[in-house]
Amino acid sequence: MDFEIEHAVTGKPAHVAEVLLDSEYQASLGDHLGPLSHREVLEQTEMDDGRVVRHIRCVLDIDIDGPAKRFIGTSDPAWVEEAIWYPDKHVWEWKILPEVAKELLAANGTIELHAKGAKTLRVVTGQVKVRVPLYGGKVEGWIVDGLEKAYADEADHLEAWLQQRP
């Protein structure tokens, strides 16, 4: 399932990127989890060429029952997001590394920052694929709904952060 999510926040792309890369800002997201029960930056490393590689572990706060539980078992749906920041393009490339049922889930995409007047438009595009017979499309829909809610919550938090720390 393909998806696209857009939010506009105050500030120029370079400033918004600076905040998104800030460890204090990232730590503050632990209080704004949306559909997650846990979110932790495992590492963030700046490369010699200016790229930044970040790994974030997430656990989805959802009760899985019925047929889906048969495929993932009793473990919490958890993953590590691996993202690479390309400062020259104002683009993150991300992919999901599932911890549970690794062979059943694939997700990847980009986050682009575009100038839009005095604001920055953050555009998240991606693809989620769940390889579960009969239920895959339904689970993909749940995941995309969760992503939309998480990014909306995070956009509100980001806007508040930008307003407090111009």
C-alpha positions in Angstrom: 0.0 0.0 0.0 1.4 3.3 -1.0 0.9 6.4 1.1 1.7 10.1 1.3 1.4 12.4 4.4 2.0 16.1 4.3 2.3 18.7 7.1 3.4 22.3 7.0 5.4 23.7 9.9 6.9 27.1 10.7 10.4 27.8 9.5 12.8 27.2 6.6 13.8 23.6 5.7 17.4 24.0 7.1 16.0 25.1 10.5 13.4 22.3 10.6 16.0 19.8 9.6 18.3 21.1 12.4 15.5 20.5 14.9 14.6 17.1 13.6 18.3 16.1 14.0 18.5 17.5 17.5 18.9 14.9 20.2 16.9 16.9 22.7 14.0 17.2 20.3 14.2 13.5 19.6 14.2 12.6 23.3 11.1 14.9 23.8 9.2 12.7 21.4 9.1 9.9 24.0 6.3 11.9 25.7 4.3 12.1 22.4 4.0 8.6 21.3 0.7 8.6 19.5 0.0 5.0 18.5 3.4 3.8 20.0 4.0 2.4 23.4 7.7 2.9 23.1 10.1 5.0 21.0 13.8 5.2 21.5 16.7 6.6 19.4 19.2 3.8 19.5 21.9 5.8 17.6 22.5 8.8 15.4 25.8 9.1 13.6 27.0 11.9 11.4 29.1 10.6 8.5 32.2 12.3 7.0 30.2 13.4 4.0 27.5 15.1 6.0 24.9 12.4 5.9 23.3 11.3 9.2 22.3 7.7 9.9 19.7 7.2 12.6 18.2 4.0 14.1 14.9 4.4 16.2 13.2 1.4 17.9 9.5 1.6 18.0 6.8 -0.6 19.6 3.2 -0.3 18.3 0.6 0.0 21.0 -2.1 -2.3 19.6 -3.9 -5.4 20.7 -3.5 -8.0 17.9 -6.0 -10.8 18.0 -7.5 -13.4 15.7 -5.8 -14.6 12.6 -3.1 -11.9 12.7 -1.8 -13.2 16.1 -1.3 -16.6 14.4 1.4 -14.9 12.2 3.2 -12.8 14.7 2.7 -14.8 17.9 2.6 -13.1 21.3 5.4 -10.6 20.7 4.6 -6.9 20.5 4.8 -5.5 17.0 8.2 -3.8 17.1 10.7 -2.5 14.6 13.8 -0.4 14.1 13.5 2.5 11.6 16.8 3.0 9.8 16.9 6.4 8.2 19.6 8.3 6.3 19.6 12.1 6.1 20.9 13.7 2.9 21.5 17.4 3.9 22.1 18.6 0.3 18.6 17.4 -0.8 16.8 17.9 2.6 15.6 14.2 2.3 15.5 11.3 4.7 15.4 7.8 3.2 14.0 5.3 5.6 13.2 1.6 5.9 11.7 -0.5 8.6 13.6 -3.5 10.0 10.9 -5.6 11.7 11.8 -7.4 15.0 8.7 -9.7 14.7 7.7 -11.7 11.6 10.5 -10.2 9.6 9.6 -12.1 6.5 6.0 -10.7 6.5 6.5 -6.9 6.6 8.4 -4.5 4.3 8.2 -0.8 4.5 10.3 2.0 3.1 10.1 5.6 1.8 11.3 9.1 2.1 10.7 12.3 4.1 11.3 15.5 2.1 11.4 19.0 3.4 10.3 21.7 0.9 10.2 25.5 1.3 6.7 26.9 1.1 6.8 30.6 1.9 7.7 31.1 5.6 6.9 27.4 6.2 8.4 24.0 5.5 6.2 21.3 3.9 7.2 17.9 5.2 6.2 15.2 2.8 6.3 11.6 3.9 5.9 9.0 1.1 6.3 5.3 1.4 5.1 1.8 0.8 4.0 -0.8 3.3 3.7 -4.4 2.2 2.3 -7.1 4.6 2.6 -10.7 3.2 -0.2 -12.4 5.0 -2.8 -14.2 2.9 -6.3 -12.6 3.0 -5.4 -10.2 5.8 -2.4 -8.4 4.4 -4.3 -5.4 2.9 -6.2 -4.9 6.2 -3.0 -4.9 8.2 -1.4 -2.5 5.8 -4.4 -0.2 6.3 -3.9 -0.4 10.1 -0.2 0.4 9.7 -0.8 3.4 7.4 -3.5 4.7 9.7 -1.1 4.5 12.6 1.6 6.3 10.6 -0.8 9.1 9.7 -1.7 9.5 13.4 1.9 9.4 14.5 3.1 12.0 12.0 0.1 14.3 12.8 0.9 14.1 16.5 4.6 14.6 15.8 3.9 17.6 13.5 1.9 19.3 16.3 4.8 18.7 18.7 7.3 19.9 16.1 5.3 23.1 15.5 5.1 23.8 19.2 8.9 23.1 19.5 9.7 25.5 16.7 7.5 28.2 18.2 9.2 27.9 21.6 12.8 27.8 20.2 12.9 30.0 17.1 
